[in-house]
């Protein structure tokens, strides 16, 4: 069943990403100003695009796309020294999209989410990710704790982002393969997921608010890993 993506950046990335793109609709102004729109794009009033996107945030462009191609867990972990983010039941589509954007920009190999009680890749997630989901490998697993236990092998380590952990995030060594495991805001990681990780690390906070947005925490850890690996 076909899906839609909307917004200038999400549609642009879909056109150069992995998914097959079918029909494209745009406003007359978008047709005039966006030179990357395909010739087949159909001009429609903005009000029609609101109905197609089911959102007023279409920015004058909507595209019909094939269903999102989720990757397998092994594919996400492939390559030398994989760098992966795993999310424990993050249900907010905007948070999932923001994490995907951070992971793609940081050069991560992929993102792992739970199949149940987690946000799926929807048009809203594509919009929040600025189209990053079209390039980032995203896998869904039935049981995150079991996935983490299955990944245990020499040269691949999992790190739970946990408030109050004795080790600061920048004191851990991420030069080998690394899976950063983050939970939803407020609740954090479930105990079994947390205990399945090799090490717990904390991001020290200096203000009065007790937690960071999950995408911000992912950015802090991913770019620290890239710094240690000589990538930043």
Backbone bond lengths (Angstrom), bond angles and torsions (degrees), N, CA, C in turn:
res aa  C-N    CA-C-N  psi(-1)  N-CA   C-N-CA  omega(-1)  CA-C   N-CA-C  phi
1 X - - - 1.466 - - 1.524 109.63 -
2 X 1.318 116.85 129.97 1.456 121.09 -177.42 1.524 110.95 -68.63
3 X 1.322 115.20 150.61 1.453 122.68 176.25 1.518 107.89 -121.67
4 X 1.328 117.30 176.52 1.458 120.17 175.89 1.523 109.52 -125.97
5 X 1.321 115.17 153.47 1.455 122.07 166.37 1.519 106.37 -126.09
6 X 1.308 116.51 153.93 1.462 119.64 -177.25 1.519 109.92 -144.06
7 X 1.326 114.64 157.47 1.456 120.53 -175.70 1.515 109.98 102.95
8 X 1.321 117.10 148.54 1.459 120.72 -174.27 1.527 112.79 -62.10
9 X 1.323 117.35 -51.51 1.467 118.74 -177.69 1.524 111.88 -67.51
10 X 1.348 120.13 -45.97 1.470 118.84 178.66 1.527 113.50 -58.27
11 X 1.335 117.43 -41.30 1.465 119.09 -179.94 1.529 110.35 -69.53
12 X 1.323 116.92 -41.36 1.462 120.53 178.15 1.529 110.86 -57.97
13 X 1.350 116.88 -45.54 1.463 120.40 -179.11 1.525 111.16 -69.96
14 X 1.331 117.24 -33.83 1.467 119.53 177.48 1.530 110.38 -63.71
15 X 1.321 116.60 -37.75 1.462 120.28 -179.26 1.519 112.22 -66.58
16 X 1.319 117.70 -24.89 1.471 119.42 178.60 1.533 111.86 -113.45
17 X 1.326 116.76 14.66 1.455 121.70 -179.66 1.517 112.74 -100.44
18 X 1.320 116.28 -156.67 1.462 121.95 -173.16 1.519 113.84 -86.75
19 X 1.320 116.87 -24.02 1.458 119.40 -174.00 1.528 112.94 -80.40
20 X 1.319 114.42 148.67 1.458 119.41 172.28 1.525 108.45 -73.80
21 X 1.307 116.33 130.53 1.460 121.89 179.27 1.518 108.60 -106.47
22 X 1.321 116.23 125.83 1.455 121.22 179.35 1.517 111.24 -93.49
23 X 1.307 115.83 -118.10 1.458 120.36 -177.68 1.529 111.74 -70.79
24 X 1.328 115.46 146.10 1.456 122.44 176.78 1.519 108.10 -127.76
25 X 1.328 116.27 133.85 1.450 121.57 177.79 1.519 109.44 -121.02
26 X 1.317 116.97 146.88 1.464 120.12 -179.69 1.518 110.28 -152.07
27 X 1.311 116.21 161.78 1.456 120.58 173.08 1.527 109.39 -79.70
28 X 1.325 115.71 165.39 1.465 119.95 178.40 1.527 110.93 -61.38
29 X 1.318 116.74 -38.41 1.463 119.66 179.48 1.528 111.13 -64.96
30 X 1.332 117.19 -41.65 1.464 120.32 178.00 1.525 110.71 -63.59
31 X 1.339 116.32 -38.40 1.463 120.21 178.66 1.530 111.12 -59.96
32 X 1.341 115.56 -35.82 1.460 120.81 -177.71 1.527 112.83 -78.27
33 X 1.334 116.43 -32.96 1.471 119.75 -169.50 1.522 114.72 -103.28
34 X 1.327 118.81 -19.41 1.465 121.24 -176.07 1.529 109.48 -105.22
35 X 1.324 115.97 101.17 1.462 118.91 -174.93 1.519 114.05 -74.77
36 X 1.361 117.22 -8.74 1.452 120.03 -179.45 1.523 112.96 -89.67
37 X 1.324 117.78 -6.63 1.460 119.38 179.03 1.523 110.45 -65.41
38 X 1.326 118.40 137.66 1.470 120.04 179.61 1.519 111.27 -68.07
39 X 1.300 116.11 155.31 1.466 121.26 -179.14 1.528 111.46 -60.06
40 X 1.321 116.56 -28.36 1.462 120.04 -176.34 1.523 113.38 -76.04
41 X 1.342 118.33 -7.11 1.467 121.25 -178.00 1.526 110.29 -58.49
42 X 1.320 115.90 132.91 1.468 122.48 -177.11 1.528 108.98 -97.15
43 X 1.316 116.14 129.40 1.468 120.91 -179.93 1.521 109.91 -82.00
44 X 1.332 115.61 128.55 1.461 122.00 179.01 1.518 109.36 -139.49
45 X 1.325 117.93 158.67 1.469 120.77 175.43 1.532 110.60 -63.95
46 X 1.310 116.14 152.61 1.464 120.66 -179.63 1.521 111.94 -57.54
47 X 1.330 116.45 -33.36 1.469 119.49 -179.07 1.524 111.88 -64.32
48 X 1.332 116.58 -33.94 1.468 119.79 177.21 1.527 110.23 -68.65
49 X 1.313 117.07 -36.17 1.457 120.17 -179.35 1.529 111.07 -68.22
50 X 1.328 116.85 -31.38 1.469 119.63 176.21 1.529 109.54 -58.99
51 X 1.321 116.64 -42.66 1.460 120.34 178.99 1.511 112.61 -67.90
52 X 1.320 117.32 -39.23 1.473 120.40 -179.99 1.531 110.96 -67.57
53 X 1.334 116.39 -41.22 1.466 120.37 -178.71 1.523 112.67 -84.36
54 X 1.335 116.45 -17.24 1.460 121.83 -171.49 1.526 110.23 55.44
55 X 1.318 114.78 36.60 1.457 121.67 -179.48 1.526 108.49 -161.99
56 X 1.312 116.13 147.37 1.455 120.69 175.20 1.533 111.74 -86.14
57 X 1.329 117.52 -0.02 1.460 121.55 -177.19 1.528 112.38 -96.94
58 X 1.302 116.50 32.63 1.475 119.71 -175.88 1.527 113.52 -76.99
59 X 1.325 118.76 -16.10 1.477 122.93 179.25 1.524 112.89 55.57
60 X 1.314 116.01 25.17 1.452 119.60 175.19 1.509 115.88 85.09
61 X 1.340 117.82 9.69 1.471 120.19 -178.63 1.533 109.54 -143.95
62 X 1.333 116.69 132.10 1.469 122.93 175.29 1.532 107.49 -138.31
63 X 1.331 116.46 141.78 1.466 119.91 178.36 1.519 110.49 -134.97
64 X 1.307 114.99 144.88 1.461 122.32 173.12 1.527 108.00 -89.45
65 X 1.337 116.68 129.38 1.463 120.62 -176.04 1.521 110.58 -131.89
66 X 1.323 115.52 160.34 1.462 121.01 174.29 1.521 109.73 -69.06
67 X 1.333 118.84 159.53 1.469 121.10 177.72 1.523 111.43 -54.98
68 X 1.314 115.49 151.85 1.458 119.49 -175.21 1.529 111.56 -65.00
69 X 1.336 118.63 130.62 1.472 121.80 -177.37 1.525 112.22 -88.41
70 X 1.310 116.51 88.74 1.465 119.74 178.35 1.528 110.19 -64.55
71 X 1.318 115.65 146.19 1.460 121.88 178.48 1.530 109.77 -91.46
72 X 1.314 116.08 165.85 1.455 120.81 171.99 1.523 109.89 -83.85
73 X 1.310 116.24 156.46 1.470 119.93 -179.10 1.522 111.39 -59.95
74 X 1.328 117.55 -38.95 1.463 120.55 -179.77 1.522 110.91 -65.12
75 X 1.322 117.15 -35.22 1.462 121.10 179.24 1.525 111.10 -65.63
76 X 1.323 116.33 -39.87 1.462 120.63 179.46 1.526 111.09 -63.88
77 X 1.324 116.06 -34.25 1.461 121.12 -177.24 1.523 112.96 -90.53
78 X 1.315 117.13 4.79 1.458 120.08 -177.36 1.514 112.95 -72.60
79 X 1.308 115.26 165.61 1.455 120.75 178.25 1.511 113.35 90.35
80 X 1.316 114.42 173.18 1.464 120.71 -179.74 1.523 110.22 -82.62
81 X 1.314 116.94 133.80 1.465 123.66 179.39 1.539 111.69 48.32
82 X 1.340 117.37 62.03 1.466 119.04 -178.62 1.526 111.71 -60.15
83 X 1.309 115.15 147.84 1.466 122.79 176.14 1.521 106.49 -125.39
84 X 1.329 115.97 113.46 1.467 121.68 -168.51 1.521 109.70 -134.81
85 X 1.321 116.12 148.07 1.462 122.39 171.30 1.518 108.18 -111.32
86 X 1.330 117.22 135.89 1.461 122.21 174.92 1.526 108.32 -121.67
87 X 1.316 116.94 130.74 1.463 122.07 -177.65 1.519 110.18 -110.59
88 X 1.310 115.17 131.44 1.463 121.46 -178.39 1.527 109.98 -97.53
89 X 1.330 115.67 97.51 1.462 123.23 175.57 1.527 112.80 52.48
90 X 1.316 115.84 53.18 1.465 121.86 172.40 1.523 107.07 -87.32
91 X 1.312 117.43 113.25 1.464 122.23 -171.15 1.524 113.72 -98.61
92 X 1.315 118.19 -15.07 1.460 121.42 -176.82 1.542 109.70 -79.08
93 X 1.339 118.38 118.12 1.471 120.06 -179.16 1.525 113.18 -59.05
94 X 1.320 117.17 -35.39 1.457 119.47 -179.53 1.526 111.23 -68.88
95 X 1.321 116.71 -35.74 1.466 119.50 176.29 1.533 111.06 -67.62
96 X 1.330 116.81 -42.23 1.464 119.55 177.94 1.522 110.12 -61.48
97 X 1.321 116.87 -44.81 1.450 120.18 179.35 1.518 112.64 -62.86
98 X 1.330 116.39 -41.25 1.460 120.48 179.95 1.523 111.14 -66.10
99 X 1.329 117.61 -39.66 1.469 120.55 177.64 1.526 109.91 -65.51
100 X 1.324 116.97 -42.20 1.466 119.90 178.56 1.525 110.95 -60.47
101 X 1.311 116.60 -39.87 1.468 119.94 178.64 1.523 111.30 -63.80
102 X 1.321 116.14 -45.54 1.467 120.89 178.28 1.525 110.44 -60.96
103 X 1.344 116.52 -46.77 1.462 120.47 -176.80 1.520 111.33 -62.39
104 X 1.323 116.99 -42.39 1.460 119.93 -179.76 1.522 110.82 -66.75
105 X 1.334 116.75 -42.99 1.470 120.45 -179.51 1.527 111.82 -67.20
106 X 1.324 116.86 -29.72 1.464 120.65 179.87 1.526 112.06 -83.05
107 X 1.320 117.39 -4.10 1.464 120.21 179.89 1.509 113.91 80.78
108 X 1.330 117.72 22.53 1.461 120.52 178.15 1.525 109.96 -67.72
109 X 1.337 114.79 152.72 1.453 119.69 -179.37 1.505 113.87 -79.92
110 X 1.328 117.41 -16.73 1.448 118.47 -179.56 1.505 113.30 171.39
111 X 1.322 113.78 177.72 1.460 123.55 -177.73 1.518 107.76 -134.38
112 X 1.313 116.67 137.26 1.472 122.29 179.34 1.522 108.65 -118.42
113 X 1.328 116.49 132.11 1.460 121.99 176.62 1.520 108.51 -130.51
114 X 1.311 116.31 162.80 1.461 120.34 176.58 1.525 109.50 -82.37
115 X 1.317 115.45 147.44 1.466 119.97 -177.55 1.520 111.26 -70.25
116 X 1.314 116.44 -33.74 1.460 120.83 179.88 1.524 110.18 -111.19
117 X 1.320 115.45 153.17 1.471 123.27 178.53 1.536 111.38 54.56
118 X 1.325 115.72 37.42 1.461 122.16 174.32 1.520 108.60 -141.64
119 X 1.311 116.09 153.49 1.460 120.28 174.56 1.529 109.26 -66.85
120 X 1.323 116.13 141.80 1.462 121.73 173.63 1.527 108.35 -98.23
121 X 1.319 116.38 169.75 1.466 120.11 178.93 1.523 108.53 -78.35
122 X 1.317 115.45 108.01 1.461 123.28 179.60 1.525 109.15 -119.63
123 X 1.323 116.08 -179.63 1.464 120.02 177.31 1.527 110.80 -60.20
124 X 1.331 116.98 -37.60 1.467 120.02 179.11 1.523 111.33 -66.13
125 X 1.325 116.85 -37.68 1.468 120.71 177.15 1.528 110.02 -67.29
126 X 1.323 116.99 -42.16 1.472 120.32 176.67 1.520 110.21 -57.99
127 X 1.326 116.13 -43.99 1.467 120.69 -179.73 1.517 110.45 -63.68
128 X 1.330 117.45 -45.33 1.466 120.79 -179.25 1.520 112.07 -66.49
129 X 1.329 117.01 -27.11 1.471 120.58 -179.31 1.521 112.58 -87.44
130 X 1.347 117.19 -1.25 1.466 122.05 -174.96 1.528 111.37 55.97
131 X 1.335 116.24 33.32 1.454 121.34 178.54 1.510 115.40 85.65
132 X 1.334 117.81 1.82 1.470 120.43 -177.34 1.527 112.38 -61.89
133 X 1.328 117.59 -29.64 1.469 119.84 -179.17 1.523 112.13 -63.21
134 X 1.331 117.39 -19.83 1.462 119.54 179.76 1.524 112.00 -72.58
135 X 1.312 117.79 -15.11 1.465 122.08 -178.57 1.532 113.04 -117.00
136 X 1.314 117.48 -27.91 1.464 122.19 -177.64 1.529 110.39 -81.56
137 X 1.322 116.55 136.79 1.467 119.95 174.35 1.530 109.18 -78.04
138 X 1.319 116.11 127.23 1.463 121.80 179.11 1.524 108.49 -124.49
139 X 1.326 115.90 126.42 1.472 121.64 -179.84 1.524 109.75 -115.29
140 X 1.318 115.62 147.36 1.467 121.11 174.25 1.522 108.90 -113.15
141 X 1.316 116.46 133.92 1.463 121.43 -179.99 1.526 109.11 -122.70
142 X 1.327 115.22 152.12 1.464 119.60 -179.86 1.526 111.46 -72.22
143 X 1.324 115.97 -39.60 1.465 120.38 -173.50 1.529 108.06 -137.11
144 X 1.331 116.83 112.13 1.459 119.94 -175.01 1.524 111.55 -68.38
145 X 1.325 117.38 -38.89 1.466 119.87 179.14 1.528 110.36 -61.81
146 X 1.331 116.94 -43.46 1.460 120.44 178.53 1.529 110.82 -64.44
147 X 1.315 116.86 -39.24 1.470 120.45 176.75 1.517 110.66 -59.05
148 X 1.323 117.13 -44.60 1.462 120.91 -178.45 1.526 111.19 -66.05
149 X 1.313 117.31 -38.21 1.465 120.41 177.71 1.525 110.82 -67.40
150 X 1.332 116.30 -36.75 1.462 120.15 179.36 1.521 112.59 -69.21
151 X 1.329 116.88 -25.23 1.462 119.73 -178.00 1.529 112.92 -82.05
152 X 1.313 117.98 -7.64 1.464 120.02 -175.93 1.530 109.90 -65.05
153 X 1.311 114.59 117.23 1.462 121.41 179.28 1.519 108.12 -162.82
154 X 1.314 117.58 160.41 1.464 119.15 178.79 1.519 111.42 -57.88
155 X 1.319 116.20 133.63 1.451 120.81 177.39 1.506 115.26 84.67
156 X 1.341 118.47 4.78 1.464 121.49 177.49 1.523 108.14 -136.63
157 X 1.332 116.47 118.50 1.460 122.04 -172.85 1.522 110.04 -126.96
158 X 1.313 115.01 146.04 1.465 120.05 179.02 1.518 109.64 -111.05
159 X 1.339 115.34 138.63 1.460 121.78 -175.25 1.527 109.46 -125.46
160 X 1.325 115.78 119.63 1.455 121.23 178.17 1.519 109.60 -86.94
161 X 1.319 116.69 125.11 1.459 120.51 173.57 1.528 107.15 -80.18
162 X 1.329 116.13 108.99 1.459 120.99 -172.45 1.520 110.34 -137.01
163 X 1.323 116.54 121.74 1.454 120.37 177.10 1.522 109.64 -60.55
164 X 1.311 116.67 135.60 1.446 120.42 178.98 1.506 115.13 87.50
165 X 1.340 117.90 0.07 1.465 120.06 177.31 1.521 109.75 -63.07
166 X 1.317 116.20 148.40 1.467 120.67 -175.68 1.523 112.35 -71.15
167 X 1.336 117.73 -25.00 1.468 121.51 -177.23 1.516 110.29 -101.07
168 X 1.324 117.01 128.43 1.458 120.72 175.58 1.523 109.56 -73.46
169 X 1.322 115.99 149.89 1.470 120.71 -174.62 1.528 112.38 -57.27
170 X 1.331 117.64 -33.13 1.462 119.68 -177.11 1.528 113.26 -89.92
171 X 1.338 116.40 4.77 1.462 120.08 175.89 1.530 111.43 -98.39
172 X 1.319 117.35 -10.81 1.462 121.43 178.88 1.538 109.20 -85.10
173 X 1.320 115.42 159.86 1.465 121.90 -176.90 1.525 109.18 -104.41
174 X 1.326 116.79 113.53 1.460 122.26 -177.28 1.526 113.02 -108.19
175 X 1.311 116.77 19.42 1.464 118.14 -175.20 1.526 112.66 -75.46
176 X 1.328 118.08 -19.98 1.457 120.71 170.43 1.524 109.00 -85.12
177 X 1.322 116.46 -172.39 1.454 119.79 174.18 1.521 110.68 -61.67
178 X 1.338 116.70 141.26 1.461 120.20 -175.00 1.524 110.87 -140.13
179 X 1.329 114.99 136.04 1.458 122.02 171.88 1.525 106.68 -117.60
180 X 1.320 117.27 116.09 1.455 121.96 178.23 1.524 108.74 -93.18
181 X 1.324 116.23 123.23 1.459 121.53 -173.98 1.521 109.16 -110.47
182 X 1.320 115.97 119.62 1.460 121.31 -176.43 1.519 110.06 -128.38
183 X 1.330 114.99 146.50 1.451 120.77 -179.18 1.512 112.47 -107.98
184 X 1.319 114.93 178.33 1.460 120.51 178.71 1.524 110.20 -69.69
185 X 1.325 115.04 153.53 1.461 119.11 178.77 1.525 109.95 -62.50
186 X 1.308 115.60 144.49 1.456 120.65 179.10 1.514 111.74 89.66
187 X 1.328 117.38 -66.39 1.459 120.57 -176.60 1.517 112.30 -79.87
188 X 1.316 117.61 -34.32 1.462 120.68 -177.27 1.511 111.50 73.96
189 X 1.321 115.85 -154.59 1.458 121.28 -177.60 1.524 111.02 -80.93
190 X 1.313 116.20 143.81 1.464 120.25 172.27 1.536 109.00 -68.60
191 X 1.328 117.49 147.73 1.477 120.41 -174.99 1.516 114.08 -53.90
192 X 1.335 118.27 -42.49 1.464 119.47 -176.75 1.525 110.87 -69.25
193 X 1.316 116.86 -36.83 1.465 119.85 176.88 1.520 110.01 -65.29
194 X 1.303 115.16 -45.04 1.470 120.40 -179.65 1.523 111.05 -60.25
195 X 1.326 116.92 -43.81 1.471 120.18 -178.08 1.525 112.54 -72.74
196 X 1.334 118.00 -15.84 1.460 121.03 178.94 1.523 112.65 -81.54
197 X 1.322 117.26 -9.30 1.462 121.20 -179.50 1.528 110.47 -84.04
198 X 1.314 116.10 157.22 1.464 121.24 -179.68 1.521 112.42 -76.56
199 X 1.323 117.47 -31.46 1.461 120.53 -176.25 1.521 109.61 -152.31
200 X 1.332 116.23 148.74 1.450 121.75 174.75 1.522 109.01 -106.36
201 X 1.326 115.78 136.95 1.466 120.64 178.51 1.518 108.80 -132.63
202 X 1.318 115.64 152.75 1.461 121.10 -178.66 1.516 110.05 -124.83
203 X 1.322 116.00 148.08 1.455 122.23 172.35 1.522 106.76 -100.53
204 X 1.330 119.13 109.54 1.465 120.73 -177.74 1.526 111.08 -61.28
205 X 1.305 116.28 135.56 1.463 122.41 -179.89 1.526 109.65 -113.99
206 X 1.313 116.37 137.78 1.457 119.94 -177.71 1.510 114.57 -107.33
207 X 1.338 117.41 -2.67 1.457 120.28 -178.59 1.508 112.83 -102.56
208 X 1.314 116.33 -164.67 1.462 121.68 -177.49 1.522 113.21 -93.02
209 X 1.329 117.13 -18.43 1.461 119.98 177.63 1.522 108.75 -78.50
210 X 1.328 116.56 140.82 1.460 120.63 -168.49 1.519 115.09 -87.00
211 X 1.326 118.84 -10.32 1.468 117.96 -176.64 1.518 110.83 -151.73
212 X 1.330 115.28 156.86 1.451 123.06 174.41 1.521 109.98 -93.48
213 X 1.324 116.46 157.17 1.448 119.84 167.67 1.527 108.42 -60.13
214 X 1.324 117.29 144.77 1.464 120.71 -174.76 1.528 111.87 -60.74
215 X 1.316 117.82 -33.39 1.465 119.25 179.18 1.524 111.42 -70.93
216 X 1.317 116.89 -34.21 1.465 120.12 176.51 1.518 110.57 -67.15
217 X 1.322 116.56 -43.16 1.469 120.36 177.49 1.526 110.64 -61.74
218 X 1.328 116.48 -41.00 1.471 119.74 178.17 1.525 110.57 -62.61
219 X 1.326 117.04 -40.40 1.463 120.52 179.98 1.519 111.27 -63.94
220 X 1.317 116.61 -43.78 1.467 120.55 -179.63 1.523 110.40 -58.31
221 X 1.331 116.78 -46.35 1.460 120.43 -175.28 1.526 112.10 -74.87
222 X 1.322 116.88 -40.44 1.470 119.57 -178.81 1.528 112.00 -65.40
223 X 1.311 116.54 -43.32 1.465 117.98 -178.31 1.527 111.87 -75.20
224 X 1.325 117.31 -23.97 1.465 118.96 171.31 1.526 109.62 -67.88
225 X 1.320 116.44 -40.57 1.470 119.64 177.34 1.519 110.70 -62.45
226 X 1.311 116.86 -43.15 1.466 119.53 178.90 1.530 111.25 -66.77
227 X 1.316 117.64 -34.56 1.463 120.06 176.07 1.518 110.24 -62.68
228 X 1.335 116.45 -45.57 1.459 119.99 179.81 1.527 111.64 -63.87
229 X 1.311 116.31 -31.34 1.468 120.03 -178.33 1.527 112.15 -86.38
230 X 1.325 115.85 1.80 1.449 119.50 178.42 1.498 113.81 85.47
231 X 1.321 116.37 15.96 1.464 120.12 -177.87 1.504 114.11 -99.22
232 X 1.331 118.60 6.89 1.461 118.48 -177.38 1.501 109.39 -170.38
